[in-house]
Amino acid sequence: MADPASPSGSPLRRRSIVAAAAWTIPTVALVTAAPHAAASTPPEPVGPPDLLDVTGFEAVRCDVVPAGTVLFRALDGTSPAARGATVTVTLPPGLGFSAGGTSAVVAVGTEGVVSVPAFAASGSAGSYTITATYGTAIAYAPGTVTASPGQVVELTRSPGGANQQPTFSTAVVPGVADGVHGAISGDELAASAGRNAAVLTADGRVRYWGANLGAPVTAPGTLTFAGAAVTGMVFIDTWTCVQAGNTSAGGIAAGAGADSVRQWYRTGTGTGPLTVVAVTGVTGTVLAAESNDGYSYALTSTGLHWWANATSGEQIAATLIAGTAGASAISTWSYRRANGVLAFGGGILRADGGVSAWNGSHALTALGGAPADIVEFQAGQSTVYALTGSGELWTQGAAFTSSPGGAGWILRAENLATTHAWTYEGYTGGVYATTAGTVAQFFAAQPAGNAYRTEARTIPAGVTLTKVFSTDGTYLALASNATVYAWGGNLDNSGRSQPALVAGVTNATDLNAWGYHGPSYVGGGYVISSTGC
């Protein structure tokens, strides 16, 4: 069976053109010719129905999204549909109209505008797709729901092979009943094996735990600096060294202000304090913050700042990379090889919409030919994945050398709602869910000569995935009904499994995950658990 998300011959970049076309009001030209000449121009014929999505939505779980937030535009040919015509709007599981139900017939307004009635976001965090139908035309409006505060519960995978269905144990993180979002990382099965996590609470505090962060899951720590709890944090990230015998771990937290960036580090096991430092030299408004083994990063309105991780002291100075002002997103990576050599790099979405990358140094290289309208992207050691506003998945990088189209930018899938990928050396894989609800896993490997390919994954009928996570050999997904599904094995593994419900996990309104392959498949994550609205 063909993958329904595989690219068509001429993909329509609908969400890209809407920004320019949807609110273009017809102008009346000044007629200087004789009246009979003006009247001789025939009226534009009415064509087939068409529908454009104009705006999507962002909401916190349990919020009511006001009427008119989500807009479509109905057309007859190239002209606005007649006022009073009707469009059927259907909400996915996890959303419901304030007036009741998940389907509504909406009258077309002036200039073909279709205003979606108010609705509540009661489902889990993640991506949602609202469907509108006008005659034979169908359009989709994307939306994002973020988690409301809830109890944090850690998940830990039992080590297993590629042909084993992953099983997980759970552990409630005491004292963290108002977790909002966070990060978790882990390493391989070795003397240094461990996992480390940090979660932001509703008031912007940082709660952390892990084998190398000095606080067990049964007694999470609170990040402090200069004797006081750090508050007002918005961004957070953690890392765990994957080199055997290396027990280092660390992370970053930042608020919106340039003076709010804090980086932490620790090496060892057992309990004990973290080294926490203030990052100086950062300017502008913070837009993103990421931390990896070796280096940390803060993207602000003035550009991308980086620094070598501090392992002692009270402050560290950041360096601004020239020419990065106006960039909107970053994606960074690193790992330490068995001999201790650090491999590191990342990518940045520039102000002009293009992508640049760095690898082994912080000198940027422009990756020409990137698609327009990138809204999400992931950079890896040999890959870049880009998701556009129209739901197209594009890839670039050496991992695709053996794939059709090679290492340049190539369109791989269309009509996606959410996607996530992993990369290690020249190996890469991931998973995506489409706006139609289908799910596929993908894989490519340059060293083994494996071309990019996909394989369908079966999700039970009536279940809609809102978030997907892929790590080397362990895959997890969050559903709108607050359940979690998991499966194991990459597409080069025999005996790989299909998604199965993770036992013991309920009321999961958000999810994060980590995984590693070395030599068995290990992994885990955490859920934020919340009931009702």
N, C-alpha and C positions, 0 to 999 in steps of 0.2 A: 504494500500500500504506500502510495506517495505521501511524503510529509506535506500536510496542508499549509505549513508555514514556509515551504521552500519558495524561493523567489520566482515570480512570474516574469514574463518577457519584458513587461514595461510597468514596473511598480509605480503606483500613484503616490506622490509625496503630499498627501492631502493636508496634514496638519501644518506643513511648511507653507503651502500657498494660502491657507486660511488667514494667516497673520496679515498678509498683504491684501487679500481679496474680500474677506468677509464683511468688512465695514467700509468698503468703497461705495460711496453714495453717488449715483449717477448725476452727472453735471449737465446743465442745459447750455448748449452752445449758442452764441450770438449769431442769428441768421441774418446775413446781409444780402442774400440772393432774393430774387423776385418771389412772391408768395406761391406762384404755381410751381416753381422749381423746388421749394421746400416741401410742398405737399406731395411731390412725385416720389419721395423716398418711402418705400413700403415699410410697414411696421415689422419689427423683429418677430419671427414666428415663435410660438410657444413650443418648447421642446419637451423631452422626457423628464420625469421628476429626478431631482438630484438633492443631495443633502450633505452639508458640510458641518464638521464640528468646529466650534469657535473657541469655547473655553472649557477647561476641565475644572477640577476642584482639589483642594487640600483641606483636610479636616482632622481633628483629634477624635479618637474613638469616643462615642456617645454624644458628639456634637450634632447639632442640627445645621445642615447646610442651607442657607436661605434661598428662597425662590429667586431665580434669575442668575444664580451663580454659574450654573452650567447652561451654556447656550449652544444651540444649533442654528443653522440657516438653511431653510428650504428653498429650492429653486425649481422653476419650470424651464428647462433648457438652461439659458444663462440669465434669465430674469427672475427676480424674487417671486416666490409663490404667492398666490392671492391671499390676502388677509382673510382669516376665518377658515382656511383649509386646515386639515388636521394631521398631526404627526403622533404616532404612538411611541412613547418613551418607556423602556423597560429597564429596571434596576437589577443588578446581579444579587445573588445571596450575600447578606451582610449589610445591605442598604435597604431602607424602606421609606416610602413616602409618609410624610407627617399626617396626611389625611387617610392613610391606610393603604395597604397593598404594595405591590411592586411594579404595577403597570398603570400608566395614565395616558389618556388621549388629550393632547395639548393643541390649542388653536394657534395657528400661525399669526404673528403680529405684523407690524409694519416692516417693510424691507425684508420680509421672509424670516424674521427672527422667531425662533422657538425657545421660549423660556421654560426651563425645567422647574416644576414645583419643588417646594421645600422637601427635604428628605433627611432622615437620621442615619448616621453611620454607626451601626451597632456591631459590626463584624470585627474580625481581627485586623491588626495593622497590615499594611501592604498596598498592593495595586488593585484597583477596581476599574471596570469598564462599563459605562452606561451606553445602552443601545437605543438608537432612534430609527424609526422606519417611516418613510414617506412614499407611499406607492411601492414601487419596486426598488427604491433607493434605501440604503442602510448606511448609517454612520456611527462611529464610536467615539465617545468622549472619555478620556482617561482621568483617573482620580487617585489620590494617595491618602490613606488613613494612617495616622501615627498612633502609637499606643497611649492609652491613658495609664496613670500610675497603677502598679500592681505588685504582687508578691513575686520575687525572683526565685526560680527553681532551676538548679543546675542539672544538665543531662550528661551522662558519661557512657560512651559506647564500650561494650565488652570487646576486647581485641578479637579479630577474626580474619578469615581469608576472604578472597574476592567472591567465592561461591557461597558465602554465608549471609543470611539475612541479618542486618544489624539489630542488636538488642541493646537497650539502654536502661541504666539505673537512674534514679532521681534523688536529689537532695535539696530540701528547702533551705534557702539562705536566710538564717534568722536575722531579724532586725531590718531586713530590706523588703518592706511591704509596699514601698512607694517607688519602685524602680521605673524608670522611663525608657532609657536605652543605654547601650554600653558596648563593650567589646570583649572577646574571649579568644585565647590562643593556646596552643599546646605543641608538644614535640613528640618524637618517636619513642618507641619502646626501647629504652636504653637506661643506663645508670642515671641519666639526667631527666628521665621522663617526668613530665608534669604538665599542668595546665594552669593558666592564670587569667583572671577576669577582673574587670572594673565596670561598674554600673553607675550611671547618674541617677540621683533621686529627684523628686519633684522640686526640691528647693535648690537644685544645682550642686549638691554635695557629691563626693566621689566615694563610693563604697567598693572595696577591693578584697580579693581573696585569691589563694593559689599556692601551689607547692613551692614557688620561688619568691612570692611577694610577702612572705612573712606572716600571713594570716590564713588560717584554715577556713574552709567553707562554713564550718560550724561557728566561727567567730570572726566575721569579716571586719577588716579595718576601715578607718575613715581617713582619707587623705588630708594631711595637715601641712602647713608651711608657716615657718616663723612662729610656731606654737599655737596656731589657730586653724580650725577646720577651713578648708578651701570651699568656697560657696560660689554660686552664680555661674557654674560651668555649663557650657552648651555642647562642646565637642569633646570626644574621648576616644582613646585607642590604646591597645596593649600589644605587646609582643613577647614571645618566649623563644629563647635560643634553641635551635634544633641540632646543634653540634653535640655529639655524644660526649658526656662528661662535663659539659658546660651548663651551669645552673643559673645563668643570667636571665633576667626578665626586666621589663620596664613598660613605660607608657607615657601618655600625654593627656592633659586636660586643658581646656581653654574656654573662656567666655568670649563675648564679642569684642571686648577691649584689648588693645595691643599689649597692655601691661598685665593681662590675666593669664598668660601662657605659663603652665607649670609642667615640667618633665620629671619623671621619677625613674629610679633604677635600683636594682638589688641583685645580688648573687648569693647563692646558697640555698639551703632548705631549712625547714623548721621555722620557728617564729623569730621576729625581729623587725626593726624599723627599716623604712625605705630611705633612700637618698632622694630628696625632693628639691629641685632648683627652680628659680625664676629665670625665664628666658628674656634677655634684654636685646635691644636692637630691632624689635618687631615694631612696625608702624602700620597704621591703617586699621580698618575693621576686619576682624577675623572671620573668614568664610569657611575654613576647614582646617583640621589639625590631624596629623597622622604620625605614628611612631613605629619604627622597625628596629631590629637588631643593627646597631651601628649609627643610624641617623634618624633625626626627627624633623618634621616639617610643619610650618604654619603658612597657609595661604590667606592673604589679606587683600584688601582693596588696592594696596600698593604693590602687590606681587607676591612671589613665592620666597619664603625664608627657610633656610636649612641650617642645621648645626650637628656636629658630632655629639652623640649622647654624653652628657655629663655623668660621671660615675662617683663624683665627690663634690664637695663645695656647696655653695648656696645660689650661684647663678652661672649662666652660660650665655655667650653672645651669639646671636644668629646672623647669618649672611643673606642679604637680599640678592636674588638672581636678576640681573638687569633684563629689561624688556618683558617682564611678566605681569606688569600692572594690567588690571582689567580681566585677568584670567578668572574663570568661574569654577573650576574643579581640578582636583588632583587625584592621582591613584599611585600609590607607592608600594614597593616590595623590597625584601632582602632575605637572605638566609646565609648561614655560615657553614661552609663545606667541612668535611671531615678533618681536613688539614688546618682548619681555622681561618682560611681565607674567606673574606666577606664578599659575597655577590650582592649588588644592590642596584636599584634603578627606580624608574617611575615614569609617569606621563602627566601632562598638564593640558587642559583645554583652554587655549589662548583666547584673548579678547576678540580676535577676528573669527573665532569658531573653528580654527584649525587645531591640530594636535602636535605637540612636541614631546620628545622623550629623552631620558638620560639613562645611561647604563655604565656603571663603573666609575663615573665621575659626575659632576653636576653641570657639565656642559650640555646644553640642549641641542637636539637635532630635530628639525621640522620633518614631520611625516606627511609628505605631500599627497594630495588626492583624497583626503579624508572626506566623508560625506558631510553634507550640510545639516544643520539643525540637530546636532548631538545633544542629548539631554542627560545621558549617563555613559560612563566609560570605565573600563578596567584595564590597567596595564600590568603585564607580567614580564618575566625574563625574556620571553621570545614571542610575546603576543600583545596586541591591543584589541579589545572588544569595544564597540561603540553602538549604543542604542539611540536611534533618532526619535524625534517627536512623532513621526508617523509609524513607529513601531518596527522599524527595520533594524536588523542586527548585521553589523559589518565587522569584518575581522582584518587584521594586518599582522605580519610578523613571520619570523623564520620557522615557527612551528607549523606553518601552513605551506612550506616549500613543496611538499609532495601532494598538495591538494589542488584541485582545479582552480586556476587563477593565480596560484603561487602565493608569494609573500606580500603582494600588494593589497590595497584595500579592495575587499570583495564583499558583495551583498550575500549573506548566508540565509537569512530568514526574514519573513514579513509578518505584520499583524501580531506583534508580540505585546503581551501585557507586562511581563517581568522576565528577567534572565539573570544568571550568575555563572561565573566561570572560574576555573583554577588553572594555574600554569606552574610547571616545574621543569627546569631546563628546557628541552625541546618538546615536552609533552604538555598537552592541554586538553581540557574537557569542561563540560558544564551541562546546564539544563535550562530550558525555557518553557514558559506557559504562554499560549496564544490568547487573543481576545475571544476566541471561540471556545476556550477551555481545554484545548488539547495540550499535552505535555510531551516534550521530547528531550532526550539526552544526546549530547554530541561529544565528539572526540577527534583529535588529530595528533600525530606524532611524527616530527621530522626525522629523528634518529632511526625510527623503525620503518620509515617510509609509508606510514599510515595516512591516507588522505582523509580530509574532513568528511565525517558522515554522521547521520542522526539515527536514532532508534526510538520509537514511540514508547512512552511509559503510560501504564493504565492506572487511572485514578477512578475510584468508585463513582457511579452515576450520582449526580446531585451535589458533588463536592467541587468547590471552586478554590483553586490555590491563589493566594495573595502574595506570598513570598516564596522564593526558592533559594537554596544554598547548595553550592557544590564545592567539595574538597576532594582531594585525590583519593577516590574510592569510597567516600561516604557522602550521601546526598540526603538532604532534609527539605521538607516543604511545610509551610504553614497554610492551613485552610481557613476560609472565612468563618467556618463554624467552630473555631477555636480548638481544632485538633491538629496533630502533627503527624506527618508521614515520613518514612525513611526507607532507603534502599541502598544496596551496596554493589560495588564493582564498576570498573570503567568498561568502555566498549571494546577494549582489547583483552578483557578478562572473560573466560568461560564461566558459566554458572552464575552470572550476574543476576540480581534479583529485581523484582518489581516493587513499587511502593507498597508499604504496609503501614497500618496504623501503629503509632508508638504507644505501647501500653503504659498506663499509669499517668498519662499527661492529659489533663483536662483544663478547660478555661484558659487556653494558651492564646493570649491576645497579641503576643509578639514573640519573636524567635531570633536567635543568633547561633552561629555554628562555627566549629573548627574541625579540622581533620588532617591526618597525616598517614603516609604509607611507608613504613620502614621498621621491620619487614612486614609485620601484620598491618591490617588496617585499624587505625585507632581514631578516635574523635569524640565529639560531644558538642556541648553548647549550653544555652540556657533559654528558658521561656519566662515571659512575664505573664503571670496568671491573674486574671481579673474577672469578676462575675457581674452580670447585669449592667444596666446603664442608669 
